[in-house]
Amino acid sequence: MKANIISIGNSQGIILPASILRQLNLSFKSTVQVEVDNGAIIIRPEPRLGWAEAAQQMQAEKDDQLLLDDLPNDFEKEEWTW
């Protein structure tokens, strides 16, 4: 994929296609790590910090029950076209 460097305010940048953002589970205001490696620009999603520990604590406190059923609810059955 080719991309052009463009002006963004007083800075410069590139526009990433939505398809690439979806592949990486990134969206508007997502945080990424940017580095230069052997003459290449590397952009990596920043891992969500603290989630693993929070999940372990929730499990230990028995506070990790599903909030919604796995099965479709009435709204999904009536309003959505599947």
Distance bins in CASP14 RR format, pairs under 12 A and 6 or more apart:
PFRMAT RR
TARGET T0000
AUTHOR 0000-0000-0000
RMODE 2
METHOD distances of the structure
MODEL  1
1 14 0 0 0 0 0 1 0 0 0 0 0
1 15 0 0 0 0 0 1 0 0 0 0 0
1 16 0 0 0 0 1 0 0 0 0 0 0
1 17 1 0 0 1 0 0 0 0 0 0 0
1 19 0 0 0 0 1 0 0 0 0 0 0
1 20 1 0 0 1 0 0 0 0 0 0 0
1 23 0 0 0 0 0 1 0 0 0 0 0
2 14 0 0 0 0 1 0 0 0 0 0 0
2 15 0 0 0 0 0 1 0 0 0 0 0
2 17 0 0 0 0 0 1 0 0 0 0 0
3 12 0 0 0 0 0 1 0 0 0 0 0
3 13 0 0 0 0 1 0 0 0 0 0 0
3 14 1 0 1 0 0 0 0 0 0 0 0
3 15 1 0 0 1 0 0 0 0 0 0 0
3 16 1 0 0 1 0 0 0 0 0 0 0
3 17 0 0 0 0 1 0 0 0 0 0 0
3 20 0 0 0 0 1 0 0 0 0 0 0
3 41 0 0 0 0 0 1 0 0 0 0 0
3 43 0 0 0 0 0 1 0 0 0 0 0
4 12 0 0 0 0 0 1 0 0 0 0 0
4 13 0 0 0 0 1 0 0 0 0 0 0
4 14 1 0 0 1 0 0 0 0 0 0 0
4 15 0 0 0 0 1 0 0 0 0 0 0
5 11 0 0 0 0 0 1 0 0 0 0 0
5 12 1 0 1 0 0 0 0 0 0 0 0
5 13 1 0 1 0 0 0 0 0 0 0 0
5 14 1 0 0 1 0 0 0 0 0 0 0
5 15 0 0 0 0 1 0 0 0 0 0 0
5 41 0 0 0 0 0 1 0 0 0 0 0
6 12 1 0 0 1 0 0 0 0 0 0 0
6 13 1 0 1 0 0 0 0 0 0 0 0
6 14 1 0 0 1 0 0 0 0 0 0 0
6 15 1 0 0 1 0 0 0 0 0 0 0
6 16 0 0 0 0 0 1 0 0 0 0 0
7 13 0 0 0 0 1 0 0 0 0 0 0
7 14 0 0 0 0 0 1 0 0 0 0 0
7 15 0 0 0 0 0 1 0 0 0 0 0
8 14 0 0 0 0 1 0 0 0 0 0 0
8 15 0 0 0 0 1 0 0 0 0 0 0
13 34 0 0 0 0 0 1 0 0 0 0 0
13 41 0 0 0 0 0 1 0 0 0 0 0
13 43 0 0 0 0 0 1 0 0 0 0 0
14 20 0 0 0 0 0 1 0 0 0 0 0
14 34 0 0 0 0 0 1 0 0 0 0 0
14 41 0 0 0 0 1 0 0 0 0 0 0
14 43 0 0 0 0 1 0 0 0 0 0 0
15 21 0 0 0 0 0 1 0 0 0 0 0
16 22 0 0 0 0 0 1 0 0 0 0 0
16 23 0 0 0 0 0 1 0 0 0 0 0
16 24 0 0 0 0 1 0 0 0 0 0 0
16 26 0 0 0 0 1 0 0 0 0 0 0
16 27 0 0 0 0 0 1 0 0 0 0 0
16 28 0 0 0 0 0 1 0 0 0 0 0
16 30 0 0 0 0 0 1 0 0 0 0 0
16 32 0 0 0 0 1 0 0 0 0 0 0
16 34 0 0 0 0 0 1 0 0 0 0 0
16 41 0 0 0 0 0 1 0 0 0 0 0
16 43 1 0 0 1 0 0 0 0 0 0 0
16 45 0 0 0 0 0 1 0 0 0 0 0
17 23 0 0 0 0 1 0 0 0 0 0 0
17 24 0 0 0 0 0 1 0 0 0 0 0
17 26 0 0 0 0 0 1 0 0 0 0 0
18 24 0 0 0 0 0 1 0 0 0 0 0
18 26 0 0 0 0 1 0 0 0 0 0 0
18 27 0 0 0 0 1 0 0 0 0 0 0
18 28 0 0 0 0 0 1 0 0 0 0 0
19 26 0 0 0 0 0 1 0 0 0 0 0
20 26 0 0 0 0 1 0 0 0 0 0 0
20 27 0 0 0 0 0 1 0 0 0 0 0
20 30 0 0 0 0 0 1 0 0 0 0 0
20 32 0 0 0 0 0 1 0 0 0 0 0
20 43 0 0 0 0 1 0 0 0 0 0 0
20 45 0 0 0 0 0 1 0 0 0 0 0
21 27 1 0 0 1 0 0 0 0 0 0 0
21 28 0 0 0 0 1 0 0 0 0 0 0
21 29 0 0 0 0 0 1 0 0 0 0 0
21 30 1 0 0 1 0 0 0 0 0 0 0
21 32 0 0 0 0 0 1 0 0 0 0 0
21 43 0 0 0 0 0 1 0 0 0 0 0
21 45 0 0 0 0 1 0 0 0 0 0 0
22 30 0 0 0 0 0 1 0 0 0 0 0
22 45 0 0 0 0 0 1 0 0 0 0 0
23 45 0 0 0 0 0 1 0 0 0 0 0
24 30 0 0 0 0 1 0 0 0 0 0 0
24 31 0 0 0 0 0 1 0 0 0 0 0
24 32 0 0 0 0 1 0 0 0 0 0 0
24 33 0 0 0 0 0 1 0 0 0 0 0
24 43 0 0 0 0 1 0 0 0 0 0 0
24 44 0 0 0 0 1 0 0 0 0 0 0
24 45 1 0 1 0 0 0 0 0 0 0 0
24 46 0 0 0 0 0 1 0 0 0 0 0
24 47 0 0 0 0 0 1 0 0 0 0 0
25 32 0 0 0 0 0 1 0 0 0 0 0
25 45 1 0 0 1 0 0 0 0 0 0 0
25 46 0 0 0 0 0 1 0 0 0 0 0
25 47 0 0 0 0 0 1 0 0 0 0 0
25 48 0 0 0 0 0 1 0 0 0 0 0
26 32 1 0 0 1 0 0 0 0 0 0 0
26 33 0 0 0 0 0 1 0 0 0 0 0
26 43 0 0 0 0 1 0 0 0 0 0 0
26 44 0 0 0 0 0 1 0 0 0 0 0
26 45 1 0 1 0 0 0 0 0 0 0 0
26 46 0 0 0 0 1 0 0 0 0 0 0
26 48 0 0 0 0 0 1 0 0 0 0 0
27 45 0 0 0 0 0 1 0 0 0 0 0
29 46 0 0 0 0 0 1 0 0 0 0 0
30 43 0 0 0 0 0 1 0 0 0 0 0
30 44 0 0 0 0 0 1 0 0 0 0 0
30 45 1 0 0 1 0 0 0 0 0 0 0
30 46 1 0 0 1 0 0 0 0 0 0 0
30 47 0 0 0 0 0 1 0 0 0 0 0
30 48 0 0 0 0 0 1 0 0 0 0 0
31 43 0 0 0 0 0 1 0 0 0 0 0
31 44 0 0 0 0 0 1 0 0 0 0 0
31 45 1 0 0 1 0 0 0 0 0 0 0
31 46 1 0 1 0 0 0 0 0 0 0 0
31 47 0 0 0 0 1 0 0 0 0 0 0
31 48 0 0 0 0 1 0 0 0 0 0 0
31 49 0 0 0 0 1 0 0 0 0 0 0
32 41 0 0 0 0 0 1 0 0 0 0 0
32 42 0 0 0 0 1 0 0 0 0 0 0
32 43 1 0 1 0 0 0 0 0 0 0 0
32 44 1 0 0 1 0 0 0 0 0 0 0
32 45 1 0 1 0 0 0 0 0 0 0 0
32 46 1 0 1 0 0 0 0 0 0 0 0
32 47 0 0 0 0 0 1 0 0 0 0 0
33 41 0 0 0 0 0 1 0 0 0 0 0
33 42 1 0 0 1 0 0 0 0 0 0 0
33 43 1 0 0 1 0 0 0 0 0 0 0
33 44 1 0 1 0 0 0 0 0 0 0 0
33 45 1 0 0 1 0 0 0 0 0 0 0
33 46 1 0 1 0 0 0 0 0 0 0 0
33 47 0 0 0 0 1 0 0 0 0 0 0
34 40 0 0 0 0 0 1 0 0 0 0 0
34 41 1 0 0 1 0 0 0 0 0 0 0
34 42 1 0 0 1 0 0 0 0 0 0 0
34 43 1 0 1 0 0 0 0 0 0 0 0
34 44 1 0 0 1 0 0 0 0 0 0 0
34 45 0 0 0 0 0 1 0 0 0 0 0
34 46 0 0 0 0 0 1 0 0 0 0 0
35 41 1 0 0 1 0 0 0 0 0 0 0
35 42 1 0 1 0 0 0 0 0 0 0 0
35 43 0 0 0 0 1 0 0 0 0 0 0
35 44 1 0 0 1 0 0 0 0 0 0 0
35 46 0 0 0 0 0 1 0 0 0 0 0
36 42 1 0 0 1 0 0 0 0 0 0 0
36 43 0 0 0 0 0 1 0 0 0 0 0
37 43 0 0 0 0 0 1 0 0 0 0 0
37 44 0 0 0 0 0 1 0 0 0 0 0
48 54 0 0 0 0 1 0 0 0 0 0 0
48 55 0 0 0 0 0 1 0 0 0 0 0
50 56 0 0 0 0 1 0 0 0 0 0 0
50 57 0 0 0 0 1 0 0 0 0 0 0
50 58 0 0 0 0 0 1 0 0 0 0 0
51 57 0 0 0 0 0 1 0 0 0 0 0
51 58 0 0 0 0 0 1 0 0 0 0 0
52 58 0 0 0 0 0 1 0 0 0 0 0
52 59 0 0 0 0 0 1 0 0 0 0 0
53 59 0 0 0 0 0 1 0 0 0 0 0
53 60 0 0 0 0 0 1 0 0 0 0 0
54 60 0 0 0 0 0 1 0 0 0 0 0
54 61 0 0 0 0 0 1 0 0 0 0 0
54 63 0 0 0 0 0 1 0 0 0 0 0
54 64 0 0 0 0 1 0 0 0 0 0 0
55 61 0 0 0 0 0 1 0 0 0 0 0
55 63 0 0 0 0 0 1 0 0 0 0 0
55 64 1 0 0 1 0 0 0 0 0 0 0
56 63 0 0 0 0 0 1 0 0 0 0 0
56 64 0 0 0 0 1 0 0 0 0 0 0
57 63 0 0 0 0 1 0 0 0 0 0 0
57 64 0 0 0 0 1 0 0 0 0 0 0
58 64 1 0 1 0 0 0 0 0 0 0 0
58 65 0 0 0 0 1 0 0 0 0 0 0
58 67 0 0 0 0 0 1 0 0 0 0 0
59 65 0 0 0 0 0 1 0 0 0 0 0
67 73 0 0 0 0 0 1 0 0 0 0 0
68 75 0 0 0 0 0 1 0 0 0 0 0
68 76 0 0 0 0 0 1 0 0 0 0 0
69 75 0 0 0 0 0 1 0 0 0 0 0
69 76 0 0 0 0 0 1 0 0 0 0 0
69 77 0 0 0 0 0 1 0 0 0 0 0
70 76 0 0 0 0 0 1 0 0 0 0 0
71 77 0 0 0 0 1 0 0 0 0 0 0
72 78 0 0 0 0 1 0 0 0 0 0 0
72 79 0 0 0 0 0 1 0 0 0 0 0
72 80 1 0 0 1 0 0 0 0 0 0 0
72 82 0 0 0 0 1 0 0 0 0 0 0
73 79 0 0 0 0 1 0 0 0 0 0 0
73 80 0 0 0 0 0 1 0 0 0 0 0
74 80 0 0 0 0 0 1 0 0 0 0 0
76 82 0 0 0 0 1 0 0 0 0 0 0
END
